[in-house]
Amino acid sequence: MNIEPKTEPDSPPWPIPTNPNNFENKSIEDLIGILRGTYQFEIFDIVEGVLVSKKDELERSVKKNLGTIKELRRANSKLADEKRRVEELLESSNTKFRGLNERVGKLENDVIFLLSVDASGDCENEGDLVWSLLLLILKTKIEMFVI
């Protein structure tokens, strides 16, 4: 038969530690339980000091974390703005590239045509070929300014 000692009414069911170092490692809930079960004012003062210290530490930690969150949100906003700007620039560049690619294709066709005319001898003289090339260059420069 196992006999357990009876506890006095209004006393905690466990022994109360009096070493302040033990209090530092306890959770706030455990410390409150100790406070509820003790009538010793010196222990109450120690536990109260530990609770106030933990509360202050938590408040500092929360403020620091809120500051970090604010900084991260600001950085995220800047990155989102820059991403939008780069996407717009990319779209603009892609549009210009498609236009240039079309013009290069036209120029290649014009050059092939001019070379075929020159090779077939359909030009009456070299002056016609030069004028055709100059007109092609002028047309290309005008198209470049249109875009």
C-alpha positions in Angstrom: 0.0 0.0 0.0 1.4 3.4 -1.0 0.8 6.2 1.5 1.0 9.7 0.1 1.3 12.7 2.4 -1.8 14.9 2.5 -1.4 18.5 1.5 -2.7 21.4 3.5 -5.7 23.2 2.1 -4.8 26.2 -0.1 -1.2 24.9 -0.5 0.3 23.8 -3.8 0.5 20.0 -4.5 4.3 20.3 -5.2 7.2 21.8 -3.4 7.9 25.5 -4.3 11.4 26.1 -5.7 13.1 29.0 -4.0 16.1 29.2 -6.3 15.6 32.3 -8.6 17.5 30.6 -11.4 14.8 28.0 -11.6 12.2 30.7 -12.2 14.1 32.1 -15.3 13.6 28.8 -17.1 9.9 28.4 -16.4 7.1 29.4 -18.6 4.8 32.3 -17.7 2.0 29.8 -17.0 4.2 27.8 -14.5 5.2 31.1 -12.8 1.6 32.1 -12.4 0.9 28.6 -10.9 3.7 29.1 -8.4 2.3 32.5 -7.5 -1.2 31.1 -6.9 0.2 28.5 -4.6 2.5 30.6 -2.4 2.0 33.0 0.4 5.6 33.8 0.7 6.1 37.4 -0.2 9.8 37.1 -1.0 9.0 34.4 -3.6 6.1 36.5 -4.9 8.5 39.4 -5.4 11.1 37.2 -7.2 8.5 35.7 -9.5 6.9 39.1 -10.2 10.3 40.4 -11.2 10.9 37.5 -13.6 7.4 38.0 -15.1 8.0 41.7 -15.6 11.4 40.9 -17.2 9.9 38.4 -19.5 7.1 40.8 -20.5 9.6 43.5 -21.3 11.7 41.1 -23.3 8.6 40.0 -25.3 7.6 43.6 -25.9 11.1 44.4 -27.2 11.0 41.3 -29.4 7.6 42.2 -30.8 8.7 45.8 -31.5 11.8 44.5 -33.3 9.8 42.0 -35.3 7.3 44.7 -36.3 10.1 46.9 -37.4 11.6 44.1 -39.5 8.2 43.4 -41.0 7.8 47.0 -41.9 11.2 47.1 -43.5 10.5 43.9 -45.4 7.1 45.2 -46.7 8.8 48.4 -47.9 11.5 46.4 -49.6 8.9 44.1 -51.2 7.0 47.2 -52.4 10.1 48.6 -54.0 10.9 45.2 -55.7 7.3 44.9 -56.9 7.5 48.4 -58.5 10.8 47.6 -60.1 9.4 44.3 -61.4 6.5 46.1 -63.0 8.9 48.6 -64.5 11.2 45.9 -65.9 8.2 44.0 -67.3 6.9 47.1 -69.1 10.4 47.7 -70.4 10.6 44.1 -71.6 7.3 44.3 -73.3 8.3 47.6 -75.0 11.6 46.0 -76.1 9.8 42.9 -77.4 7.5 45.1 -79.4 10.4 47.1 -80.9 12.3 43.9 -81.6 9.3 42.4 -83.5 9.1 45.6 -85.5 12.8 45.6 -86.2 12.7 41.9 -87.1 9.9 42.6 -89.6 11.9 45.4 -91.2 15.0 43.3 -91.4 13.0 40.7 -93.2 11.8 43.3 -95.7 15.3 44.6 -96.1 16.6 41.1 -96.8 13.8 40.6 -99.4 14.7 44.0 -101.0 18.4 43.1 -101.1 17.6 39.7 -102.6 15.4 41.4 -105.2 18.1 44.0 -106.0 20.8 41.4 -106.3 18.5 39.3 -108.6 17.8 42.4 -110.8 21.5 43.1 -111.0 22.4 39.5 -111.8 19.7 39.2 -114.5 20.9 42.4 -116.1 17.4 44.0 -116.1 18.9 47.3 -114.9 19.6 49.5 -117.8 22.7 50.9 -116.1 24.5 51.0 -112.8 22.9 54.4 -112.0 19.5 52.8 -111.7 20.9 50.2 -109.2 22.5 53.0 -107.1 19.3 55.0 -107.1 17.3 51.9 -106.0 19.8 51.3 -103.2 19.6 55.0 -102.1 15.8 54.9 -102.1 15.9 51.7 -100.1 18.3 53.2 -97.5 16.1 56.4 -97.3 13.0 54.3 -96.8 14.7 52.3 -94.1 15.8 55.5 -92.2 12.3 56.9 -92.4 10.8 53.7 -91.0 13.3 53.8 -88.1 12.1 57.3 -87.1 8.4 56.2 -87.3 8.9 53.6 -84.5 
